[in-house]
Structure formats: C-alpha cells, structure tokens
Amino acid sequence: MTESRLFIFGTLMLIILIGVALTGCSDDDKATGPQGSWVYKPLGDGIAGRVNAITNFNSKLYVGGNFTTAGGEAANYIAAWDGTQWSPLGEGTSWPVYAFAEYDGKLIVGGSFGSAGGMQVNRVAAWDGSSWSALATGIPGNSVVKDMCVLRDTLWVTGTEYINTDARRFIAAWDGTTWTMLESGVPGTGVAIGTYSGGLVVGGTSIIGDVRVPFVKTISGGEWYDWDSTSLPGSLYDIASYDGYTYMGGSSTFPVRYMSVSWHNANSDQFVKAGGTPYVRALCEFGGNLIAGGEFDSIGGKVVNNLASWNGSAWSPLGSGITIDQFGIEALGVWNDKLYVGGSFSQSGSGVPVNNIAEVSFE
C-alpha cells in the first residue's frame, strides 16, 4: 500500500472513530432514572372541611369527612368526584363519615351518623350508586365506626362506643343479613382493621388503669389472639399490607412498623416533627411503594412535609408534600393510577391551592 493510500485510510479511520465517539456517548443513550416530578393538583374547589376517608367505587372517587359542601355545592359529609365535578350522595349522612368498604356490590359507609338519605341506619349504611339502604339495625348505642374491611364474604367493622364519658372499643361482623358483635365493652378505642396472611387484624388503643397502650389482635377459629404490641407506637391509626407484611401507622419517632416474625421499624431513620410528636395517620400502597401521610416534617434529614414514600428500604419525599393545618393528613386513596390525599390543609408545599383534598401524580 502506497504512502498516499495509507494516509487516506488513516484519515478515514480517524473520522469514523471521532463520529462514534460523538454519537455513541450522547445523553440520549445514557441510562437514566425516571424523568419528571411530583405534581399536586386541586379537585375543583375542593372540600370545605376535613376529609377522613377516601375510596373509589363505580368509576368515581368518594370522600367522607366532616364537611357540608364540596365544590361549593351542598354535600352532607360525603361526596363523589367524577374527574370534573363534585356531586352529593342524595341527602348524605346526618353526621361525619370515617370509613369506606365495598361489599356485595355496594359502597358501605361508616361513621358517627344516625341517618343516611333521610332514613335511620345507625352508624353504617350502603350506597348502590343512586340510593341509600340500611344494614339491618346498624351498630347500636352511641357509637362511631372508625374502620372497615371485607374478608371471606364478611364485612368487619371496628370503632368505639361512648358510655357517658367512657370509651369502649367494639368489633362487629356483617354476613349480609345479620350483625354479630365479636367484642365489646373493652375500655379503649378500635380505629384500624385489615388483613394479615389471610386473617383479620384489628388495632387501636386500650385503656389499662389510666394508661393508654396500643393493642393488635387477630381472630382464628373463633378465638382472639393478642399480638405483642409493647414496641408499637403509643397510639395506632392505620393498618396496611405491603410487600407481604402488615404495616402499622401511629404516633412516635418510629411511627411506622411492620410485622415479620416480630415487629420492625421501617428504617432506622426517625421521623421528626418540630415542637411535637410525629404521627402517621394513613397508609396505602401506590406505584409499588407504601405511602404514609400524617404530621411530620422530615426523616433521615430529608424534608417530606407530612407525606412520604417507603420502597422497603428507604423513605423519600413526594415532591413538595402538603402544608397541613390543624389535623394534617387523615386519608389516602388511589383512583385512575393517581394518589389522592385528604385531611385538613389548604395548599401543597409549593403553594398550590388544594382545599383538604389533592391529586398527586408523577409527571
């Protein structure tokens, strides 16, 4: 090969190598993480009062709480969002709503109300999408239904009955025809109910003497069994299943714990709330992670603003979070692949107006 041909060949190879270097290392070809950010949006004019519960039913998002208007229109303690506007559920309920469950093709609503749709229902009622109905005589006494779940064709309910100034927890079951009171008269409050390994789990606070202590129990073969709760938060507020474990949310510097063989803190980092005790009041699974909402500022040096995501090993913020008012975040729910956050607040951490209910998505 002549020198001129060698020169031309070498020049061509140099040009090719430079071209590969310039195109093969472009940013488009680099491995990157998810692109985007957490976005907070209002649902119309929102809810004029505290939101205690969120669920989806018949292609709509339902919220219950302590309010009498939604989107500027009359809606007594319960309302539905169709993606564009709010609507009432007939006459609604006569007092606040705290819990939802879907059973026998209907939305079951629980709370402190005596009537729903103008009829006597006693703390629990069913909505079929157009009208209300009672579940027999409901829950008797001066009671409040705080949580519900469905397991093996049975609706399970827990809450508190107030006798004069005494609070006594109860657990009841509805088989579609008849109520059975499974436990009642025990001092304390029942606030959360869920499942663990195919069984029922109930949590709350007992009163022993003048001391409030958490309790967790399960039922098997008609017998109740207590779980060791000595390491749990001082008060329990919610139960959720995630990644094969049962998680409990409550009040303490480690307000989220999960049950394996024994209880474990969800990470060794501690939640921090300026001037007070941090609370986790609501838990739900979303986007493959466990979401916790409540009253807390940060964890592990990360500012989270009352809303955090757990991937099984670490906590992360969901963007700007929520700037809470008196009661903080009380409820979480998922609808149409978006997270919904309810409670007592007026804006996101970045200042977006969201009156007590916000849509959160990663865009």
Secondary structure, DSSP 8 states (H G I E B T S, - for coil): --HHHHHHHHHHHHHHHHHHHHHHT-GGGS-------EEEEE-TT-EEEEEEEEEEETTEEEEEEEEEEETTEE-SSEEEE-SS-EEE-TT-BSS-EEEEEEETTEEEEEES-SEETTEE-SSEEEE-SS-EEE-TT-S-SSEEEEEEEEETTEEEEEEEEEETTEEEEEEEEE-SS-EEEEEEEEEEEEEEEEEETTEEEEEEEEEETTEEEEEEEEEETTEEEE---TTS-SSEEEEEEETTEEEEEEBSSS-EEEESSSEEESSS--EEBTTB--EEEEEEEETTEEEEEEE--EETTEE-TTEEEE-SS-EEE-TT-EEEEEEEEEEEEEETTEEEEEEEEEEETT--B--SEEEEEE-
